[in-house]
Amino acid sequence: MDKTKFDISTDGTVVWVNAEKCLGRFCRFGMEIFARERGGMSFCAGAVHTPTSESTQEDWAIFVQQMKSIHDIDVPEKWMPRRLKEGIVELSGTAVGKAKVHASER
């Protein structure tokens, strides 16, 4: 990826990395990382991971590594979902916060 502007946002449970379109998403049950478009379509970049249980800190590390290797984007630890930072197990269907925070331009 060229060094274009990107945005990292979170609601405290899901983390999105966007640059005009979604490049990556990390949530309780997995992650999706998308690569550039082929013929007008985004495609999964081979880093799709859907664990049978809730995502872990190890899953977060894979997400961070894949965002770096596929898009050359560093996702700092401060963006790690709260439940992973604090060791919280969330109840299914429980919403946590709606405020979004944004990363600065690259």
C-alpha positions as CSV (number, residue, x, y, z in Angstrom):
1,M,0.0,0.0,0.0
2,D,1.3,3.4,-0.8
3,K,1.7,5.8,2.2
4,T,-1.8,7.2,2.0
5,K,-4.0,8.5,4.7
6,F,-5.7,5.9,6.8
7,D,-8.0,6.0,9.9
8,I,-8.2,3.6,12.8
9,S,-11.4,3.7,14.9
10,T,-13.0,1.8,17.6
11,D,-16.1,1.6,19.7
12,G,-14.2,-0.2,22.4
13,T,-15.0,-3.7,21.2
14,V,-14.4,-3.6,17.4
15,V,-11.4,-2.0,15.7
16,W,-11.6,-0.8,12.1
17,V,-8.7,0.3,9.8
18,N,-10.0,2.2,6.8
19,A,-8.5,4.1,3.9
20,E,-11.5,5.1,1.8
21,K,-12.6,1.4,2.3
22,C,-12.2,-1.1,5.1
23,L,-8.7,-2.6,5.1
24,G,-9.2,-4.5,8.3
25,R,-11.6,-5.3,11.2
26,F,-10.9,-7.0,14.5
27,C,-13.8,-8.1,16.7
28,R,-14.7,-10.6,19.4
29,F,-15.0,-13.6,17.1
30,G,-12.2,-12.9,14.6
31,M,-10.7,-10.6,12.1
32,E,-10.9,-9.7,8.4
33,I,-8.1,-8.1,6.4
34,F,-8.8,-7.0,2.9
35,A,-6.4,-6.2,0.1
36,R,-6.6,-3.8,-2.8
37,E,-9.4,-4.2,-5.3
38,R,-9.2,-6.6,-8.2
39,G,-11.6,-5.6,-11.0
40,G,-13.5,-3.3,-8.7
41,M,-13.9,-5.9,-5.9
42,S,-12.1,-6.1,-2.5
43,F,-10.8,-9.5,-1.6
44,C,-9.7,-11.1,1.6
45,A,-5.9,-11.1,1.8
46,G,-5.6,-14.5,3.4
47,A,-5.6,-13.3,7.0
48,V,-9.2,-14.2,7.7
49,H,-9.4,-15.8,11.1
50,T,-12.6,-16.9,12.9
51,P,-11.9,-18.6,16.2
52,T,-14.5,-20.9,17.8
53,S,-14.2,-18.9,21.0
54,E,-13.6,-15.2,21.7
55,S,-10.5,-13.6,20.2
56,T,-7.4,-13.5,22.3
57,Q,-4.3,-11.2,22.7
58,E,-2.6,-13.7,20.4
59,D,-5.2,-13.1,17.8
60,W,-4.7,-9.4,18.2
61,A,-1.0,-9.9,17.6
62,I,-1.7,-11.7,14.4
63,F,-4.0,-8.9,13.3
64,V,-1.4,-6.3,14.0
65,Q,1.3,-8.3,12.1
66,Q,-0.9,-8.9,9.1
67,M,-1.9,-5.2,8.9
68,K,1.8,-4.4,8.8
69,S,2.8,-7.0,6.3
70,I,-0.2,-6.5,3.9
71,H,-0.8,-2.8,4.2
72,D,2.4,-1.4,5.9
73,I,0.2,0.0,8.6
74,D,1.3,0.0,12.3
75,V,-1.7,-0.6,14.6
76,P,-0.5,0.6,18.1
77,E,-1.4,-1.4,21.2
78,K,-3.5,1.5,22.4
79,W,-6.1,0.3,19.8
80,M,-6.4,-3.1,21.4
81,P,-10.0,-3.8,22.4
82,R,-10.7,-3.0,26.1
83,R,-11.6,-6.5,27.0
84,L,-8.2,-7.8,25.9
85,K,-6.4,-5.0,27.7
86,E,-8.3,-5.5,30.9
87,G,-8.9,-9.3,30.7
88,I,-12.7,-8.8,30.5
89,V,-15.0,-11.5,29.2
90,E,-18.0,-9.9,27.5
91,L,-21.5,-11.3,27.6
92,S,-23.0,-12.1,24.3
93,G,-25.0,-9.1,22.9
94,T,-23.6,-6.6,25.4
95,A,-22.7,-3.3,23.8
96,V,-19.8,-1.3,25.2
97,G,-19.5,2.4,24.3
98,K,-20.2,4.1,21.0
99,A,-17.7,6.9,20.9
100,K,-15.2,6.5,18.1
101,V,-11.6,7.8,18.4
102,H,-9.4,8.3,15.4
103,A,-5.7,7.9,14.5
104,S,-3.8,10.7,13.0
105,E,-2.8,10.7,9.4
106,R,0.2,8.7,8.3
